[in-house]
């Protein structure tokens, strides 16, 4: 359904049960919901801002009857093209469903709608002495629904896990319009299939999440942050495992290479050392006595690993200055060339040094600037290729470089994605990581749940079922 006559008819059908002000089909509205944080773009035929599970169910029933694609969408901060409506149809937007329905202190859970901004949820639970750990870099903009759909991670993933580790229950609308309730506030639940986890990370291809019950933790009473620089990026990568072997489990252990350090310094003028090859930003948290002891242990170990400099923040404002550098990497490198292609690989922690060397080899082989940063503590690296999508010849080298990076990651026992998902961007490379039998099994599951292929068709493994 791509011609405007049919799209107009679709808008008319939707306005029969959705407030007309929330059914948008103007060119401006369609463009606004046609892209995410990748370089891709495709127009939906119509945009619908939903307010309830009942509305979602009616839209899916209509879409099934008319054989129209439906693409669920949060804030559009995704990095794999998962929310781009490349087949047209309905862009189903959840920014109006932004209610935190309950923060249950006794059971330490939060119940919220999918349009809740992740950072807002964190602030609300922190006011009550609680803690929601998942912290994607876009947490001040991204939504819980998108985090669930992509199984989002973030810097705290090493110690605290990722989104899937905090989901106790879901309300999901199935492609046929049925509304199902899965799990609940209980911590343990082995009654039947684990359908809660079935929908986490499914990228909106199996069902539409309209409510989530999320596990919370007590807020850690103390934390310490340090920045450690190294003349050798290999030595920095080796230090990651040395810290973990020592028995200390930091809350966060982030890596920045020399390019990212210099680009951030050009951007913010923080006084970062330009001559070092790498910097680790490390945070430990917990009980005050343990935090002091672990900070000292990590500092001593870094010194043993021949760190260039060890800077332990004296207080929260100083710690915030250290984190300012890490959070600025993406915007800083976006200024360097017209196009930034951010990749997302994950390898076993022991393979981090080898993976860093492989990325440098790819950079030299294809003559492309590649910035390396990411969540080194859990093996999740973000090689970012700086390019210009208007240069067709260079983009051919970029595609070859991406494939080479993925092949290297899988060869080292890793995977194509640690937190961004497959979506459109990584779909062509899926066979590098998964066997034909595994991909066929995924197709079979999709076909069983969504036989008409209405929900987010063409993502992950292709258009055909």
Secondary structure as GFF3:
##gff-version 3
##sequence-region A 1 465
A	DSSP	alpha_helix	4	14	.	.	.	ID=ss1
A	DSSP	three_ten_helix	20	22	.	.	.	ID=ss2
A	DSSP	beta_strand	23	24	.	.	.	ID=ss3
A	DSSP	alpha_helix	27	32	.	.	.	ID=ss4
A	DSSP	beta_strand	46	49	.	.	.	ID=ss5
A	DSSP	alpha_helix	53	66	.	.	.	ID=ss6
A	DSSP	beta_strand	70	73	.	.	.	ID=ss7
A	DSSP	beta_strand	90	93	.	.	.	ID=ss8
A	DSSP	beta_strand	100	104	.	.	.	ID=ss9
A	DSSP	beta_strand	109	112	.	.	.	ID=ss10
A	DSSP	alpha_helix	118	126	.	.	.	ID=ss11
A	DSSP	beta_strand	130	131	.	.	.	ID=ss12
A	DSSP	alpha_helix	144	150	.	.	.	ID=ss13
A	DSSP	alpha_helix	157	160	.	.	.	ID=ss14
A	DSSP	three_ten_helix	163	166	.	.	.	ID=ss15
A	DSSP	beta_strand	167	174	.	.	.	ID=ss16
A	DSSP	beta_strand	179	183	.	.	.	ID=ss17
A	DSSP	alpha_helix	195	199	.	.	.	ID=ss18
A	DSSP	beta_strand	207	215	.	.	.	ID=ss19
A	DSSP	beta_strand	217	218	.	.	.	ID=ss20
A	DSSP	beta_strand	222	230	.	.	.	ID=ss21
A	DSSP	alpha_helix	233	245	.	.	.	ID=ss22
A	DSSP	beta_strand	252	257	.	.	.	ID=ss23
A	DSSP	alpha_helix	258	268	.	.	.	ID=ss24
A	DSSP	beta_strand	278	286	.	.	.	ID=ss25
A	DSSP	alpha_helix	288	304	.	.	.	ID=ss26
A	DSSP	beta_strand	309	312	.	.	.	ID=ss27
A	DSSP	alpha_helix	316	327	.	.	.	ID=ss28
A	DSSP	alpha_helix	329	334	.	.	.	ID=ss29
A	DSSP	beta_strand	339	342	.	.	.	ID=ss30
A	DSSP	beta_strand	345	346	.	.	.	ID=ss31
A	DSSP	three_ten_helix	349	351	.	.	.	ID=ss32
A	DSSP	alpha_helix	352	366	.	.	.	ID=ss33
A	DSSP	beta_strand	369	375	.	.	.	ID=ss34
A	DSSP	three_ten_helix	376	378	.	.	.	ID=ss35
A	DSSP	beta_strand	380	387	.	.	.	ID=ss36
A	DSSP	alpha_helix	392	411	.	.	.	ID=ss37
A	DSSP	three_ten_helix	427	429	.	.	.	ID=ss38
A	DSSP	alpha_helix	430	433	.	.	.	ID=ss39
A	DSSP	alpha_helix	436	449	.	.	.	ID=ss40
###
